[in-house]
């Protein structure tokens, strides 16, 4: 696996981004672990895992690193104890912007679709976290597509071709 490196995203670069600038409250919140999050996502191996999540596992990029991200003591503590749900939600949204910035710099584009990361319990208003899935704190994450296209065809495409070949063929496969 070749690990491509991009220029690290700084607080200033984040705040200069078209969406990042709307999260100045998060980036400048002394209690939010924003610097810890930036350092986490600036790791080239983690960025590669985010790409691998899309390419090899057909999951949102964040799915490739979300468990390790949530294991950061500062982040977990902040999301669990944020006095206001809104502050925790804003940090999660800012992380989504950071993921988009990284993926775009690595040659990916947003698809406008979301991938599941977790499942809320039956009383989502009372519980602030997921009760199942990959992530405790993130419910959904943006899906990305490579600018140059995917190196693999989807199962749906392959299945359609296989069914078409079986319907149009003699029904005999594997004979020599």
Long-range contacts (C-beta under 8 A, 24 or more apart in sequence): 1-48, 1-52, 2-48, 3-44, 3-45, 3-47, 3-48, 4-44, 4-47, 4-48, 4-106, 5-44, 6-44, 6-47, 6-102, 6-105, 6-106, 7-105, 8-38, 8-42, 9-38, 9-41, 9-42, 9-98, 9-101, 9-102, 9-105, 10-38, 11-35, 11-38, 13-101, 14-38, 14-94, 14-97, 14-98, 14-101, 17-97, 17-101, 19-97, 19-100, 20-94, 20-97, 20-98, 20-101, 23-90, 23-93, 23-94, 23-97, 25-90, 26-87, 26-90, 26-91, 26-93, 26-94, 27-94, 29-87, 29-91, 31-78, 32-78, 32-87, 32-91, 33-72, 33-74, 33-75, 33-78, 34-91, 34-94, 36-72, 36-74, 36-75, 37-69, 37-72, 37-75, 37-91, 37-94, 37-95, 37-98, 38-98, 40-65, 40-68, 40-69, 40-72, 41-65, 41-95, 41-98, 41-99, 41-102, 47-102, 47-106, 50-99, 50-102, 50-103, 51-103, 51-106, 51-108, 54-108, 54-143, 54-144, 54-145, 54-146, 55-146, 55-150, 55-151, 55-152, 58-154, 59-115, 60-114, 60-115, 60-116, 60-117, 60-140, 60-141, 60-142, 60-143, 60-144, 61-99, 61-103, 61-108, 61-141, 61-142, 61-143, 61-144, 62-95, 62-96, 62-99, 62-117, 62-138, 62-141, 62-142, 63-115, 63-117, 63-134, 63-135, 63-141, 66-117, 66-134, 66-135, 66-138, 66-141, 67-134, 67-135, 69-95, 70-135, 70-136, 70-137, 70-138, 76-137, 79-129, 79-137, 80-129, 85-128, 88-128, 88-137, 92-137, 92-138, 95-138, 96-141, 96-142, 99-141, 99-142, 100-142, 103-144, 107-146, 107-147, 107-148, 108-144, 108-145, 108-146, 108-147, 109-144, 109-145, 109-146, 109-147, 110-142, 110-143, 110-144, 111-142, 111-143, 111-144, 111-145, 113-142, 113-143, 114-140, 114-141, 114-142, 114-143, 115-140, 115-141, 115-142, 115-143, 116-140, 117-141
